């Protein structure tokens, strides 16, 4: 694992890890929303960085960049890897992020929207 003794922003650290250690495990999450017996999926830093960059591009394209204003962006979703991906992507797009963590399910989020 890389030794980060300098001060860097989280998106920069993720990009550095994706470049220097692309296959290093970033996260594991259950394959099923209902049971752990179906096993787990793994995400490496290269995949994580690619997801963050894609999400940041989407946010920027849809809402513009907010570096000047630091406008807040709210996110309501079940707690899974997408939360962290969206958080870091919003940072890259210049937003301050507010997460509304909840034990709600994906289906409940779909029902609300």
N, C-alpha and C positions, 0 to 999 in steps of 0.2 A: 504494500500500500504506500502511496506517495506521502511524503512528509510536507505538510503545508504549514510553514512557520511564518509566512507572510500574511498580511491581512488582505483578503479578497472577498468579493461579493459571492454569495452562494451560486448564482448562475455561472460565474467565472470558474469557480471550483469544479462544478459539474462538467463544464466543457473541458477543463484540464484533465479530469479523471477519464472522461470519454475518449480523449485523445491519447493519453498515456497508458491507461489501463482499461481498454474498451470492453473486455470480457469479464471484468470484476463484477461480482454480484452486487446489485444495488438493493433489490427487494424480492421477496417471495410473497405471493398472495394465493388464497384458496382458489382452485379451479372452479369450484361451485359456490354459489351464494348460500346454499342450504346445508352443506356438509363438508367436513374435512377429509372424508374417506376417498374423495375423488382426486386427492393429491394437490400439489401446488404448482403454480407457474412461476418462472423466474424472469427477472428483468435485469439485464446487465447495464452498466453505465452508458455504453454506446446507445442502447435502445432508449434509455431514460432521456439522454440528451436530445436524441432525434425526436422523441415525443414532445419534449419541452419546446424545442425549436418550432415544430409544426404547430403546436398550440399557440405559441407566441405570435407566429405569423398570422394565424387565424384571428387572434384577438386584435392585432394591429390592423389587419385588413378590415375587420368589422367595426372597430371602435376608434381606430387611430392610435397614435402614440401619445402617452400622457406624461412624458418626462418633465414638461414645463409645469404642469399643475399638480401632479401626483394624485390625480383623481382616484377615489376608491372604487373598487370592483368587488361585488358580493358574489359568493359562490355557495350554493346549497346543494349538497350531494352526500351520498353515503361515504363513510370513511374508507377509502381504498386508494390505490396508487394514483388514480386520476386527480385526487385532491392535491397531492404534492406536485404533480406535473402542472396542474393549472396554477398553483401558487407561484412556482418558479417562472412559468411562462408569463404570468402577469407582472412579475418583477422585471423581466426582460422588456416588457412592453411599457414599463414606466408606471404601472398602477400600484397603489397601496391595496392590499387584499384583506377582505374580511371574510372569514369562513364561518359558516353556520353549521357546526358539526352537530350531527344528530344520529341517533340509532335508527333512523328511518331506512327503509329498503329502497332499492332501485325502483321497484314497482310503485312505491308511494310517491317518489319524486315525479315519475311519469304521470301519476294520477293528479298531482298538484298542478303540473304544467298543462 
